[in-house]
Amino acid sequence: MKAFKKLAGMILAVCLMVPMFSILAFAADGVLMFSDPSTKVGENVNIDLVVRSDGGTVGDVSVTMNYDTSALEFVSGDGFSADGSGSLTYTGTGSSSELRSTMTFRALKQTDTTLTVNSSSAVLSSGETLNLEQGSSAISIAAADDGSTSVEASGTAAAGTSTDITVSVNGTDYNFSEAFTTADIPEGYSETTMTFNGEERKFVANESGITLGYLVDASGAGTFFLFQQDDATFVPFAQVTISDTTSLIPLDNVEAVKLPDNYEQSTLTVQGYEFPIWSDPSVSNRFYVIYALNTRTNEAGLYQYDAEDETYQYFEAPASTEDTDSGAALPGAFGQFISEHVMVVVTAMAVICLLLLILMIIFAVKLVHRNQELDDLYDEYDIPFDDEDDSNEKVSKKSSEKDLKSQKDEYAGNEFEDDEYEDDEYDDEYEDDKYDDDEYDDEYEDDEYDDEEYDDEGEDGKDKDYDINFIDL
């Protein structure tokens, strides 16, 4: 009896263990899930695919999905490919415990639709199989802003189709396409036409003239690229909004950037595209310089990117060291001294200029005083200011007249009273015997000398008829 009870207990224990093993064998090691977005008719909508493991790094993942082609039109997605009949396949490899990727659809009609998983497989980076708990995506599509409830898929649209024009962008071949819709056009752009490859083609452009072209890759996914009209080429298009009116389009044009040699070049990923950037390691690793096109002005220039705040602002390139050195006009030690002591040199020059100004003021004051003295002198001698030479001549003439007048007075008043006429010599001559000669006696007694003219002269004591006219020399 006891043996039977022991056997029944063992059988019961085994039965209880069987469900436990079943649970351990089918337990999920990870999860496959999707986002559930809402959109409007004619607009693009993004759906996120996420593979997450409970432990370990996600390795290779493959997922096959189905969607309603009457409600959704596949547009693009990295690692996604569509067959056009509603089947969508994703393949990718993770680098952490979570793998995330995004696919873009275009909403075709007002409805609620679902993206479901048909099959999936995944492994960890260690090679172990990752059992995924599968989810699905619920998409809600509302009417368009204009009230329309449906639009036509671009693949079946009468206007705008892919062409056989092949263009290469960064080594990848694309086909130029006109199969874009209004919902595909970026904000701020509108449809236009341009001559491309010898024919009028559909493009989009903004108010400043920036033009975009629609290119389709080998998988059928299309996107806009920046069209450069000068050489009719395309470059990747990524637009970063920096204000309500202005956006920046990074450019891959290294030759157009002129920066000092201390700037180092690296790359920055913007909306899935890599663009060259430059930084000065000696200043900060936070700020970078990027060459971009301004959508408001349609002018390319340098902009500084703040990696922490993720902001952009205009940047003016500093002058290179070589340009600064070559611009020095003073070579040698003297020039080096000036470049190293700019403030001292400027201060010294300012002091010298001030001293020169003071000296000029002093000389000016002295000159004014000298002129004043000359004016006083001219006033004292009644010399006109306007003709100094004539004044000197008149002064000289006056002086000559004064001298002549003095001489005239001297002759008139003192000539006959001079001592030389009273000298004994003349007395002796008159007393000499020769004057007692009869000849001279008769001569003095002649009637000629008894003329009244001579008597009158003797009576007055003056020579009335002696008027001397002086010649003005």
Secondary structure, 3 states (H helix, E strand, C coil): CHHHHHHHHHHHHHHHHHHHHHHHHCCCCEEEEECCCEEECCCEEEEEEEEEECCCCEEEEEEEEECCCCCEEEEEECCEEECCCCEEEEEEECCCCEEEEEEEEEECECEEEEEEEEEEEEEECCCCECCEEECCEEEEEECCCCCCCECCCHHHCCCCCEEEEEEEECCEEEEEECCCCHHHCCCCCEEEEEEECCEEEEEEECCCCCEEEEEECCCCCEEEEEEECCCCEEEECCCEECCCCCEEEECCCHHHCCCCCCCEEEEEEECCEEEEEEECCCCCCCEEEEEEEECCCCEEEEEEEECCCCEEEECCCCCCHHHHHHCCCCCHHHHHHHHHCHHHHHHHHHHHHHHHHHHHHHHHHHHHHHHHHHHHHHHHCCCCCCCHHHHHHHHHHHHHHHHHHHHHHHHHHHCCCCHHHHCHHHHHHHHCHHHHCHHHHHHHHCHHHHCHHHHHHHHHCCCCCCCCCCCCC
